[in-house]
Amino acid sequence: MGRDRGGVVRKQVEETELVHETVLRAVSAATGHPTADLTPLQTAIDVDAMDLLMSSPKNARSLQFQYMGFDIIVEPDHVCIQEPDESATES
């Protein structure tokens, strides 16, 4: 899956990967940088806790956080990232 309207990137969580790996793939796709060049995901969220929480659909419906200037929404089967809506934060 790729980029939707409005700069949203969606990635399906593959059966052979952990959720944090999907987050890194999605951010890599959005930025054009290899995953190895990204800021460590651990700086934004506890990676082990996220993987454990999202490993079963019974545990959580979604998880939201910010990483590398993107709003990240994680669900058990997919990851969605988008640039924050600047107009929503202006007062």
Z-matrix of the N, CA and C atoms (Angstrom, degrees):
N
C 1 1.442
C 2 1.514 1 108.39
N 3 1.318 2 115.82 1 156.42
C 4 1.444 3 118.40 2 -174.90
C 5 1.499 4 112.99 3 -133.30
N 6 1.312 5 113.30 4 -144.73
C 7 1.451 6 121.55 5 -175.28
C 8 1.522 7 110.90 6 -83.52
N 9 1.333 8 116.61 7 130.30
C 10 1.459 9 122.99 8 175.83
C 11 1.525 10 108.53 9 -95.10
N 12 1.339 11 114.87 10 -177.35
C 13 1.458 12 119.28 11 173.95
C 14 1.520 13 109.36 12 -59.21
N 15 1.322 14 117.08 13 147.49
C 16 1.452 15 121.32 14 176.70
C 17 1.509 16 114.03 15 78.68
N 18 1.319 17 118.76 16 15.01
C 19 1.455 18 121.03 17 176.57
C 20 1.508 19 115.02 18 75.72
N 21 1.309 20 117.85 19 19.66
C 22 1.459 21 121.18 20 179.25
C 23 1.524 22 108.88 21 -84.87
N 24 1.332 23 116.29 22 133.31
C 25 1.463 24 121.67 23 176.04
C 26 1.523 25 107.50 24 -112.73
N 27 1.334 26 115.81 25 128.52
C 28 1.470 27 121.54 26 177.31
C 29 1.528 28 108.66 27 -118.84
N 30 1.312 29 115.16 28 137.01
C 31 1.463 30 121.39 29 176.39
C 32 1.515 31 108.90 30 -132.47
N 33 1.314 32 115.71 31 133.71
C 34 1.460 33 122.59 32 175.26
C 35 1.526 34 108.68 33 -75.65
N 36 1.317 35 117.20 34 137.73
C 37 1.464 36 120.71 35 174.20
C 38 1.522 37 106.96 36 -77.09
N 39 1.313 38 116.06 37 117.91
C 40 1.466 39 121.31 38 179.93
C 41 1.527 40 109.41 39 -77.01
N 42 1.323 41 115.94 40 149.79
C 43 1.471 42 120.61 41 -179.89
C 44 1.518 43 112.78 42 -60.15
N 45 1.320 44 117.39 43 -25.83
C 46 1.466 45 121.50 44 -175.35
C 47 1.525 46 113.52 45 -94.33
N 48 1.343 47 117.61 46 6.67
C 49 1.458 48 118.79 47 -178.77
C 50 1.518 49 111.89 48 -130.55
N 51 1.318 50 115.10 49 160.35
C 52 1.456 51 121.88 50 175.30
C 53 1.521 52 109.07 51 -86.47
N 54 1.321 53 115.97 52 159.02
C 55 1.464 54 120.77 53 -177.21
C 56 1.526 55 111.45 54 -57.68
N 57 1.329 56 117.77 55 -40.38
C 58 1.472 57 118.84 56 -178.34
C 59 1.529 58 111.49 57 -62.85
N 60 1.324 59 117.21 58 -30.77
C 61 1.464 60 120.30 59 176.99
C 62 1.530 61 110.73 60 -67.37
N 63 1.314 62 116.64 61 -35.62
C 64 1.460 63 120.83 62 176.95
C 65 1.527 64 110.19 63 -67.54
N 66 1.334 65 117.05 64 -40.96
C 67 1.469 66 120.36 65 176.81
C 68 1.524 67 109.27 66 -58.08
N 69 1.309 68 117.35 67 -46.99
C 70 1.465 69 120.84 68 -179.41
C 71 1.528 70 111.64 69 -63.53
N 72 1.332 71 117.92 70 -39.73
C 73 1.474 72 120.78 71 176.63
C 74 1.518 73 111.27 72 -61.61
N 75 1.331 74 116.63 73 -42.34
C 76 1.462 75 121.15 74 -178.63
C 77 1.527 76 111.22 75 -66.06
N 78 1.317 77 117.30 76 -44.72
C 79 1.470 78 120.40 77 179.05
C 80 1.518 79 110.18 78 -66.82
N 81 1.312 80 116.93 79 -37.99
C 82 1.458 81 120.86 80 176.05
C 83 1.526 82 110.88 81 -60.05
N 84 1.329 83 116.49 82 -43.65
C 85 1.467 84 120.82 83 178.92
C 86 1.522 85 111.16 84 -64.52
N 87 1.328 86 117.25 85 -37.97
C 88 1.465 87 121.30 86 -178.12
C 89 1.521 88 112.53 87 -72.79
N 90 1.330 89 116.64 88 -34.12
C 91 1.466 90 120.45 89 -175.87
C 92 1.520 91 113.14 90 -96.14
N 93 1.330 92 116.78 91 -21.88
C 94 1.454 93 120.00 92 -175.59
C 95 1.514 94 113.53 93 79.95
N 96 1.337 95 116.69 94 9.68
C 97 1.467 96 121.55 95 178.90
C 98 1.523 97 110.03 96 -102.32
N 99 1.329 98 117.60 97 143.04
C 100 1.471 99 119.75 98 176.07
C 101 1.528 100 110.33 99 -60.99
N 102 1.316 101 116.72 100 149.94
C 103 1.463 102 120.55 101 -178.60
C 104 1.527 103 111.51 102 -57.41
N 105 1.320 104 118.11 103 -32.59
C 106 1.464 105 121.49 104 -179.81
C 107 1.526 106 112.13 105 -65.54
N 108 1.337 107 117.65 106 -22.07
C 109 1.461 108 121.71 107 -178.76
C 110 1.527 109 113.28 108 -92.73
N 111 1.326 110 118.30 109 -3.70
C 112 1.459 111 121.66 110 -178.68
C 113 1.525 112 110.94 111 -78.52
N 114 1.326 113 116.05 112 154.37
C 115 1.460 114 121.78 113 172.91
C 116 1.530 115 107.53 114 -58.46
N 117 1.339 116 118.01 115 138.01
C 118 1.466 117 118.67 116 179.54
C 119 1.532 118 111.32 117 -53.29
N 120 1.315 119 116.36 118 129.73
C 121 1.460 120 122.07 119 -178.19
C 122 1.525 121 111.14 120 -61.14
N 123 1.310 122 116.91 121 -29.02
C 124 1.466 123 122.88 122 -179.72
C 125 1.535 124 111.30 123 -59.51
N 126 1.330 125 118.68 124 -20.69
C 127 1.465 126 120.72 125 178.17
C 128 1.523 127 111.78 126 -71.96
N 129 1.336 128 117.64 127 -18.23
C 130 1.459 129 121.69 128 -177.58
C 131 1.528 130 113.17 129 -106.11
N 132 1.329 131 116.28 130 -29.00
C 133 1.470 132 120.09 131 -174.62
C 134 1.528 133 109.13 132 -158.32
N 135 1.319 134 116.41 133 153.51
C 136 1.464 135 121.06 134 175.11
C 137 1.535 136 107.08 135 -73.67
N 138 1.316 137 115.84 136 104.66
C 139 1.462 138 122.59 137 -173.71
C 140 1.526 139 111.78 138 -61.85
N 141 1.320 140 117.31 139 -44.19
C 142 1.463 141 120.21 140 -179.35
C 143 1.524 142 111.35 141 -63.52
N 144 1.332 143 116.55 142 -41.74
C 145 1.466 144 120.21 143 178.95
C 146 1.530 145 110.68 144 -65.13
N 147 1.344 146 117.55 145 -41.28
C 148 1.463 147 120.63 146 178.96
C 149 1.525 148 110.46 147 -62.43
N 150 1.330 149 117.22 148 -46.33
C 151 1.463 150 120.45 149 179.83
C 152 1.527 151 111.07 150 -60.37
N 153 1.323 152 116.63 151 -43.06
C 154 1.463 153 121.17 152 -179.97
C 155 1.524 154 110.98 153 -66.09
N 156 1.319 155 116.21 154 -46.05
C 157 1.466 156 120.77 155 -178.92
C 158 1.523 157 111.42 156 -62.07
N 159 1.317 158 117.63 157 -41.94
C 160 1.455 159 121.36 158 -174.84
C 161 1.528 160 112.92 159 -88.79
N 162 1.320 161 118.15 160 0.64
C 163 1.466 162 120.78 161 -177.20
C 164 1.525 163 112.92 162 -71.52
N 165 1.319 164 116.61 163 -17.13
C 166 1.456 165 120.66 164 179.04
C 167 1.520 166 109.23 165 -134.59
N 168 1.331 167 117.63 166 127.94
C 169 1.464 168 119.88 167 179.16
C 170 1.537 169 113.00 168 -57.74
N 171 1.322 170 117.27 169 -21.81
C 172 1.460 171 120.54 170 178.90
C 173 1.529 172 111.52 171 -71.40
N 174 1.334 173 117.56 172 -24.63
C 175 1.466 174 121.57 173 -175.54
C 176 1.521 175 113.36 174 -74.55
N 177 1.316 176 117.69 175 -42.69
C 178 1.469 177 119.92 176 -174.86
C 179 1.511 178 110.63 177 -155.96
N 180 1.292 179 116.17 178 149.49
C 181 1.461 180 120.58 179 176.05
C 182 1.517 181 110.67 180 -88.58
N 183 1.346 182 116.61 181 -42.63
C 184 1.463 183 119.60 182 177.94
C 185 1.518 184 110.01 183 -159.65
N 186 1.313 185 113.99 184 162.50
C 187 1.453 186 122.87 185 -179.59
C 188 1.517 187 105.80 186 -138.53
N 189 1.331 188 116.99 187 136.73
C 190 1.456 189 120.29 188 -177.20
C 191 1.521 190 109.20 189 -129.87
N 192 1.340 191 116.88 190 137.22
C 193 1.456 192 122.13 191 176.91
C 194 1.522 193 108.64 192 -160.07
N 195 1.338 194 116.10 193 172.68
C 196 1.463 195 121.00 194 177.62
C 197 1.519 196 109.61 195 -111.31
N 198 1.329 197 114.60 196 142.94
C 199 1.465 198 121.44 197 -179.20
C 200 1.519 199 108.39 198 -153.93
N 201 1.308 200 116.43 199 126.31
C 202 1.464 201 123.67 200 176.97
C 203 1.535 202 112.62 201 52.43
N 204 1.324 203 116.39 202 38.62
C 205 1.452 204 120.76 203 177.20
C 206 1.515 205 115.03 204 81.83
N 207 1.311 206 117.53 205 8.57
C 208 1.464 207 121.95 206 179.81
C 209 1.520 208 110.40 207 -115.03
N 210 1.321 209 115.78 208 149.06
C 211 1.455 210 121.61 209 167.22
C 212 1.523 211 106.24 210 -86.15
N 213 1.320 212 116.62 211 124.82
C 214 1.462 213 122.32 212 -177.93
C 215 1.528 214 108.25 213 -110.63
N 216 1.317 215 116.59 214 128.63
C 217 1.466 216 121.88 215 174.10
C 218 1.528 217 106.52 216 -120.32
N 219 1.323 218 115.11 217 120.57
C 220 1.466 219 121.35 218 -177.58
C 221 1.518 220 108.55 219 -112.17
N 222 1.317 221 115.90 220 128.81
C 223 1.454 222 122.78 221 172.08
C 224 1.521 223 106.77 222 -123.15
N 225 1.319 224 118.63 223 162.18
C 226 1.464 225 119.57 224 -174.91
C 227 1.529 226 114.79 225 -54.52
N 228 1.337 227 118.54 226 -29.66
C 229 1.462 228 119.24 227 -176.02
C 230 1.522 229 115.15 228 -110.73
N 231 1.338 230 118.03 229 -7.99
C 232 1.461 231 119.06 230 177.95
C 233 1.530 232 111.84 231 -157.89
N 234 1.329 233 113.33 232 165.03
C 235 1.459 234 122.29 233 178.55
C 236 1.517 235 107.58 234 -124.16
N 237 1.324 236 116.43 235 137.57
C 238 1.460 237 122.52 236 178.03
C 239 1.523 238 107.32 237 -125.38
N 240 1.329 239 117.30 238 130.08
C 241 1.458 240 119.87 239 175.49
C 242 1.518 241 109.00 240 -126.77
N 243 1.328 242 114.62 241 148.20
C 244 1.458 243 119.70 242 176.30
C 245 1.519 244 109.17 243 -154.48
N 246 1.314 245 115.32 244 157.05
C 247 1.449 246 119.51 245 175.18
C 248 1.520 247 107.72 246 -72.37
N 249 1.342 248 117.28 247 141.21
C 250 1.465 249 119.34 248 -179.91
C 251 1.521 250 111.19 249 -59.67
N 252 1.314 251 116.35 250 148.19
C 253 1.464 252 122.55 251 177.22
C 254 1.520 253 107.26 252 -79.66
N 255 1.323 254 116.61 253 105.08
C 256 1.455 255 121.81 254 -177.08
C 257 1.530 256 111.67 255 -61.07
N 258 1.324 257 118.12 256 -35.19
C 259 1.460 258 120.72 257 -178.00
C 260 1.517 259 111.58 258 -66.83
N 261 1.332 260 117.36 259 -25.87
C 262 1.463 261 120.30 260 -179.83
C 263 1.517 262 111.62 261 -74.14
N 264 1.343 263 117.55 262 -21.73
C 265 1.458 264 120.34 263 -177.93
C 266 1.514 265 112.61 264 -99.17
N 267 1.339 266 118.03 265 -9.39
C 268 1.453 267 120.59 266 179.08
C 269 1.515 268 110.05 267 -79.23
N 270 1.352 269 116.28 268 144.17
C 271 1.461 270 118.49 269 177.44
C 272 1.498 271 111.42 270 -120.47
